[in-house]
Amino acid sequence: MKRIVMMISCLVGLGTIAVAQTQNQTEIEENLYENLTTWRQIESHLPVAFRTSPSTMPEESFMDWNGWKIHLDSYKNADAPAKVILLHGVGGNGRLLSFIAVPLFSAGYEVIAPDLPGYGNSILKKRKVVYDDWVNLVSFLIDREKAKDQRPVFVFGLSAGGMLAYHAATNNPQVAGVIATNMLDLRDKRVRDASIGSKLKSRVLVPMLKFTSLFAGGAMLPMKKVANMKAIVNDEEVLKLMLNDEKSSGTKVPLRFLTSLIKAKPGIEPEDFQIPVLLVHPGEDLWTPTWTSEVFFNRLTGEKDLKILENAGHFPIEQPGISQLADYSIKFIEANL
């Protein structure tokens, strides 16, 4: 009888494992871009040369980190002289950065584009996200890539990803260079006002958020209700797609994430930062004009350069800005190898 009971227990156990594996596989498949359509619709608005193709389509994978499964788009090239880690902001995801990944990959570089926790196809469970998770994840990715080989690693950040690239680089001197479309120091009230879209809303909302997060930090808020997300892109059709996309601009984030983002402090202030920086700022950015980045950029004392992307919005997909973004980035990388 005991033997029969043991056999039944084993079978039940095996069945449980099989069900769990099936559920896990289903969850993975549901979170692959190859099975989603919104990013393809957005991509159709890009100039043809900046769209993915069979030869430039990234390899999708999931990396276990901090109890989460982080989705990675990897444009692999074992012979590349350098690697570039692409970082989206609070209205995007890794796949939406394919417009810069494709020209970098085509130029011979290896590219990794993670979906930062709370965005894209990364699978989160249990603990709520705070901004330090983003910084720590990027630092981990830098360390991971450097541990594989000694090729230089550059970090590229779009929108809020620009300051994230800087924050991660202050924790990791192995970074060869920082490229950013924006460098928004939200500790500065003027920059915060512009990011939120209204001085009155900013001065009232931010103290309220900070207070509320003390007892309701896990409350989920739509990013498009908190930030001036209507100005994320100048193309009206793309804007509609992004605002309705729960994987990017249409997502919700924990209140605690927002407050931690607002008060984030870099490991090194700009006056003491010596890693080369390229600021490639959109010339027609209706969300965060160039001056909002210059507040921080002008404090940098190390090697730096500022380039303006002509006719390009915050999400810089217009010509000639999108081509200039690729050209300036490639020249910067070449100069710092």
Protein Blocks (a to p, Z undefined) as FASTA:
>chain_A
ZZmmmmmmmmmmmmmmmmmmmmmmmmmmmmcfklpmklmmmmmmpcfklpccfklcccdd
dddeehiacdddddddfkbcbdcdddddfkbcfklmmmmmmmmmmnopacdddddehiaj
bdcehjacdfklmmmmmmmmmmmmmmmpmcdcddddehjlmmmmmmmmmmomkbgbdcdf
bdcdfkbmklmmmmnopaklmmmmmmmmmmmmmmmmmpccdfklmmcfklmpfbfklmmm
mmmmmklmmpccdfklmmmmmmoccfbdfklpcbdcdddddfklcklgfklmmmmmmmpm
bdcdddddehiafblcbcfklmmmmmmmmmmmmmmZZ
